[in-house]
């Protein structure tokens, strides 16, 4: 995850640290030009506050933080410039459709990748590796996507199913399963779908582990999940908001199914050989 995005997800900050985070987010170029004392003066904080924030971000001090930030800054600018591109207008051509859709997918994947936290992915790998059941929840378009992704998981040798609601009988099944046997994944474009929130709250009472995929780490549903994955979303129809969302979501699920493939590789290799023999009539 890039530093700027990591800052936005930090919890338990002091008032001074919040002022500092707000200043950095709104004046990102200043980090490249200012030393610790100059930044403290501009942000109306102190060098001690800056040092504490750097440590909360995982750095030994401001110099190490600044070095990493400088390395990310050019990529951050590139992403911002991409976001300013309006995909289509009334003047767009067939060539625009051919070329800009490629750019849109690339932009969605690159930005979503920049938001991923390696430690979170490592923890999700352990959840998926141990899971006997993977359940994917969504409503509307998310339910249709959940059905596709559940089929992809089944290809990797795990029992998977899509749901658009939750009933008492299914909750009892979850209660009877062993801890860590089930991973539930919630899909919510804005992170504010009340049906998904209720499902997450109900499932939280049982043994299942859970992952939410949404637009921001501080949505209420995140409180009821073990892990949160943030993806790129847009709200404007002229920016093909559904295409951006689906491209980002597909990238994340390709990662998830790849993790299950890796953990299940020997079994899948043997199963594939058996299927090939069957197809050849052996």
C-alpha positions in Angstrom: 0.0 0.0 0.0 1.3 3.5 -0.9 2.2 5.8 2.0 -0.6 8.3 1.2 -3.3 5.6 1.2 -1.8 4.0 4.4 -2.1 7.4 6.1 -5.8 7.5 5.4 -6.4 4.2 7.1 -4.4 4.8 10.3 -6.4 4.5 13.6 -5.8 5.9 17.1 -4.1 9.1 16.0 -3.7 12.1 18.3 -5.2 15.4 17.4 -1.8 16.7 16.3 -1.1 13.6 14.2 -4.5 14.1 12.5 -3.6 17.7 11.7 -0.3 16.4 10.2 -1.9 13.7 8.1 -4.5 16.2 6.8 -1.7 18.7 5.9 0.4 16.0 4.1 -2.6 14.7 2.1 -3.5 18.2 1.0 0.1 19.4 0.3 1.8 16.3 -1.0 4.6 18.1 -2.9 5.9 19.7 0.3 7.3 16.4 1.6 9.9 16.5 -1.2 11.0 20.0 -0.4 10.9 20.4 3.4 13.0 19.0 6.3 11.4 17.9 9.5 11.4 21.3 11.2 10.0 23.1 8.2 7.2 20.6 7.8 6.4 20.9 11.5 6.1 24.7 11.2 3.9 24.5 8.1 1.6 21.9 9.6 1.4 23.6 13.0 2.7 20.5 14.7 6.1 19.5 16.0 9.1 17.4 14.9 8.2 14.9 17.7 4.7 14.5 16.2 6.2 13.9 12.7 8.6 11.3 14.1 5.8 9.5 15.9 3.7 9.4 12.7 6.6 8.0 10.7 7.0 5.2 13.3 3.2 4.4 13.1 3.7 4.1 9.3 6.5 1.6 9.9 9.6 3.9 9.4 12.5 4.5 11.7 12.2 8.3 11.2 11.4 11.1 8.9 14.4 10.6 6.6 13.4 7.0 5.9 9.8 8.0 5.4 10.8 10.8 3.0 13.0 8.5 0.9 10.2 6.0 0.4 7.7 8.8 -0.3 10.0 10.2 -3.0 10.2 6.8 -4.6 6.4 6.6 -4.8 5.7 10.2 -5.8 6.3 9.8 -9.5 3.9 6.8 -9.6 1.4 8.8 -7.6 1.5 11.6 -10.1 1.0 9.2 -13.0 -2.1 7.7 -11.4 -3.5 11.2 -10.7 -3.0 12.2 -14.3 -4.7 9.0 -15.5 -7.7 9.9 -13.3 -8.1 13.2 -15.1 -8.7 11.4 -18.4 -12.4 11.4 -19.3 -12.8 8.0 -21.0 -15.5 9.0 -23.5 -17.4 11.9 -24.9 -19.8 12.6 -27.8 -16.8 13.0 -30.0 -15.2 9.6 -29.2 -14.5 7.1 -32.0 -14.2 3.3 -32.3 -10.5 3.7 -31.9 -11.1 5.5 -28.6 -13.2 2.6 -27.4 -10.4 0.1 -28.4 -7.6 2.1 -26.8 -9.3 3.7 -23.8 -10.8 0.5 -22.4 -7.3 -0.9 -22.3 -6.2 2.2 -20.4 -9.2 2.0 -18.0 -8.4 -1.6 -17.1 -4.7 -0.8 -16.6 -5.5 2.2 -14.5 -8.0 0.2 -12.3 -5.5 -2.6 -11.7 -2.5 -0.4 -11.0 -4.4 1.7 -8.6 -6.0 -1.3 -6.8 -2.5 -2.9 -6.6 -1.1 0.3 -5.0 -3.8 0.0 -2.3 -2.9 -3.6 -1.4 -1.0 -4.3 1.8 1.4 -7.2 1.6 0.8 -8.3 5.2 -3.0 -8.3 4.6 -2.5 -10.5 1.5 -0.3 -12.9 3.5 -3.0 -13.2 6.2 -5.7 -13.7 3.5 -3.5 -16.4 1.9 -3.6 -18.3 5.2 -7.4 -18.0 5.4 -7.9 -19.2 1.9 -5.3 -22.0 2.2 -7.2 -23.4 5.2 -10.7 -22.9 4.0 -12.9 -25.8 3.1 -15.8 -23.5 2.1 -15.6 -20.1 0.5 -18.9 -18.2 0.5 -19.3 -14.9 -1.5 -22.1 -12.5 -0.7 -23.5 -9.7 -2.8 -26.7 -8.1 -4.0 -27.6 -6.8 -7.5 -24.6 -6.9 -9.9 -22.4 -8.1 -7.0 -24.5 -11.3 -6.7 -24.0 -12.0 -10.4 -20.2 -11.4 -10.0 -20.2 -13.6 -6.9 -21.6 -16.5 -8.9 -18.8 -16.2 -11.4 -16.1 -16.0 -8.7 -17.5 -18.9 -6.8 -17.2 -21.1 -9.9 -13.6 -20.0 -10.3 -12.9 -21.0 -6.7 -14.5 -24.4 -7.3 -12.1 -24.9 -10.2 -9.3 -24.7 -7.6 -10.8 -27.5 -5.5 -12.7 -25.7 -2.8 -16.5 -25.8 -2.1 -17.8 -22.4 -3.0 -21.2 -20.8 -3.4 -22.7 -17.3 -4.0 -25.4 -15.8 -1.8 -27.6 -12.7 -1.9 -29.2 -13.2 1.5 -28.7 -15.2 4.7 -31.2 -17.4 6.5 -31.3 -18.9 10.0 -30.7 -22.5 8.7 -27.5 -21.4 7.0 -26.3 -19.7 10.2 -26.7 -23.0 12.0 -24.6 -24.7 9.4 -21.9 -22.1 10.0 -22.1 -22.7 13.7 -21.6 -26.5 13.3 -18.4 -26.1 11.2 -15.0 -26.0 12.7 -13.2 -22.7 13.2 -11.4 -21.5 10.0 -13.3 -23.9 7.8 -15.3 -21.1 6.2 -14.2 -17.8 4.6 -17.0 -15.4 3.8 -16.3 -12.6 1.2 -18.6 -9.6 1.1 -18.8 -7.5 -2.1 -20.1 -3.9 -1.7 -19.3 -1.1 -4.2 -19.6 1.7 -1.7 -19.1 -0.2 1.5 -22.5 1.1 2.7 -24.9 -1.7 1.5 -27.2 -2.2 4.6 -28.0 -5.8 3.6 -24.3 -6.7 3.5 -23.7 -4.9 6.8 -26.5 -7.0 8.4 -25.1 -10.3 7.0 -21.6 -9.4 8.2 -22.9 -8.7 11.7 -24.8 -12.0 11.8 -21.9 -14.1 10.5 -19.5 -12.4 12.9 -21.2 -14.2 15.8 -20.1 -17.6 14.4 -16.9 -19.3 13.4 -16.5 -18.1 9.9 -13.6 -15.8 8.9 -14.6 -12.8 6.7 -13.2 -10.5 4.1 -14.9 -7.3 2.8 -14.0 -5.7 -0.6 -15.2 -2.1 -0.8 -14.1 1.5 -1.6 -12.7 2.5 1.8 -11.2 0.9 4.9 -13.3 2.9 7.4 -16.7 1.8 6.3 -18.8 0.4 9.1 -18.9 -3.1 7.6 -15.1 -3.3 8.0 -15.5 -3.5 11.8 -17.2 -6.8 11.5 -14.6 -8.4 9.1 -11.2 -10.0 9.7 -9.7 -8.3 6.6 -10.5 -5.4 4.3 -9.5 -5.0 0.7 -9.9 -1.6 -0.8 -10.3 -1.3 -4.6 -10.6 1.5 -7.1 -14.2 2.7 -7.7 -15.8 5.7 -9.5 -19.3 7.1 -9.3 -19.7 8.7 -12.7 -21.5 6.7 -15.5 -19.5 8.5 -18.2 -16.3 7.1 -16.6 -17.8 3.6 -17.0 -18.0 3.2 -13.2 -19.1 -0.4 -13.4 -16.3 -1.3 -15.7 -13.7 0.2 -13.4 -15.3 -1.6 -10.4 -15.4 -4.9 -12.1 -11.9 -4.6 -13.4 -10.6 -3.9 -9.9 -12.7 -6.7 -8.4 -11.6 -9.2 -11.0 -7.9 -8.4 -10.3 -8.5 -9.1 -6.6 -10.3 -12.3 -7.2 -7.7 -13.5 -9.7 -5.2 -13.0 -6.8 -7.5 -14.9 -4.4 -8.0 -17.9 -6.8 -4.3 -18.0 -7.5 -3.6 -18.2 -3.8 -5.9 -21.2 -3.6 -4.3 -22.8 -6.7 -0.9 -22.4 -5.1 -2.0 -24.0 -1.8 -3.8 -26.8 -3.6 -1.4 -27.3 -6.4 -0.5 -31.0 -5.9 -4.1 -32.1 -5.6 -5.1 -30.0 -8.7 -2.2 -31.4 -10.7 -3.3 -35.0 -10.1 -7.0 -34.1 -10.7 -6.2 -32.4 -14.0 -4.3 -35.5 -15.2 -7.3 -37.7 -14.3 -9.6 -35.3 -16.2 -7.4 -35.3 -19.2 -7.4 -39.1 -19.3 -11.2 -39.1 -19.0 -11.5 -36.7 -22.0 -9.2 -39.0 -24.0 -11.3 -42.0 -23.2 -8.6 -43.8 -21.3 
